[in-house]
Amino acid sequence: MSADPKLEIRDLSIRYGDHVALEGVSLDVRENEIFGIIGPANAGKTSFLKSLNRMDMFNPAMKVGGEIRFNGEETRNWANVYELRRRIGVVFPLPVGLPMTVYDNVALAPRLAGVKNKAELDATVQRCLERAALWDEVKDRLDSLGSLLSGGQQQRLTIARALSQDPELLMLDEFSIAVDPVTTMRIEDVLKELKEEVTIILVTNLVQQARRLADRTAFFLEGQCVEIGDTEDFFTGEVADPRTRDYVEGRFG
Amino acid sequence: MFDATELNQKNERVEKLFRAGFGLMTVMLIIPVLIILTTLVVKGGSVVNFDFLFQSPTNGMTAGGIFPALLGTVWLVLVALLISVPLGVAAAVYLSEYAPENWFTRVINLAIINLAGVPSIVHALFGVGAFVLFFGFGTSILAASLTLAIMTLPLIIVATRESLQAVPYAFREACWNMGATRWQTIRRVVLPNAISGILTGVILEVSRTSGETAPIMFTGAAFFLPLLPQSVFDQTMALSLHLFVVSTQVPDMPEAVPYGVALVLICLVLLMNSLSIALRVYLRGRKKW
């Protein structure tokens, strides 16, 4: 484990107007770990992810307080917020296959960053599709529309797209809700491999998924971070807060 | 066990009634179009031929063709589009993609809606005051086209904004998450997916503009001109005004001529509408999500 955490969050609060989405969250995400976040709907999980790559800039109603340090530097002090976003890849709950070809979907982020060289783009596209376990299925139809792929393929496409910006941090927001179990398992295998290179934050509504993947897990409930701990402790009952045990054991949520 | 209850039967009857009613209304829509087209073809079809389209009027417009008016309408519409499309699309992109939701944008939206409601004769008088007199363009193609452009602007803005907003928000979000600026997102994702709707709006505007009479009759369209316009600072004849002239202003006009002019005008409009439909079908074929 490296000394400095990838992400340090102190007293984070998120508000939409009068509505408090998240309050007083402090946690560290370590380099090359899978950090799971579990919790029922409306716990503030998605808002949490949005605050990390400063998507609040696109929503005037969203107010973020507290400190978020990425690589030790406060994200609000990053001069180039676009560079910050490039270092943080995001995968959404529903696959967003952009209405362009498979190739263009994956090549978009490098192109946005100014890469024009065809050979370089080709290499990136192949590498990212391979890492997302999609290359074999689409290598013969890179020029067909990304939005015509099946749901599971599209979700792997969005993972390939998120990887194409060479992120240091990959955030997945309930990636499996629109994906069949077989594809979910394939993506989970992909994530286990990716862990060697990138840090992963995995928001999931499947408690067992967190158990399979996450090194450490946080439990969010109604805008609060109830508990953070080694994932295994959540399932052996070594938890500080009874609400955590109730949630993990499926008594509510 | 699955017998229809009384409620089922009643619902079924109501269903049939409404279906028939809506169908009837739809069929009735076609009737005026059919009557207009048939009348025009029957009464004016005989005069429309190659010479009618490509020669100048002679004998106090009772003979000859309508070429200067046809050309003039094309001129007016093209120049008006050159002005209104860039302006309207830019304004719509700003309003849809950049503008914050505040009192100022609400005022702008209100202004656009009001502008769309201004009668065309008021636009005409505004055109005379602003472009003919104040800016000193005189009665010219430029002044008339500017007046037409102002008139079509709100509709182009509304059509464009609606097409932009039909592009799912998730596409924008996905793009921003990749470190794209707002403009990169607009150029690479939003505009390419909105373009078919924008073009449809533009072409529908073209067909509407080409039939307008009031805004151009004081600002740039002439009763009769012996020469074709040489530049945008010249006056021009126009089909819509020509139709008005030959129907009401010239004694001893053969009855077929006004019908012929109207037929040409309506064919021009139908041609442009079909073009818009074809373009939309073509572009929609490439857009799928």
Interface residues (C-beta under 8 A of the other chain):
Chain A: N53 M55 F58 P60 Y82 E83 L84 R85 R86 I88 G89 V90 F92 L94 V96 G97 L98 P99 M100 L108 A109 R111 L112 A113 L145 S147 L148 T158 R161 A162 Q165
Chain B: P100 E101 P168 A170 F171 E173 A174 C175 W176 N177 M178 G179 A180 T181 Q184 R188 V189 P192 N193 K287 K288 W289
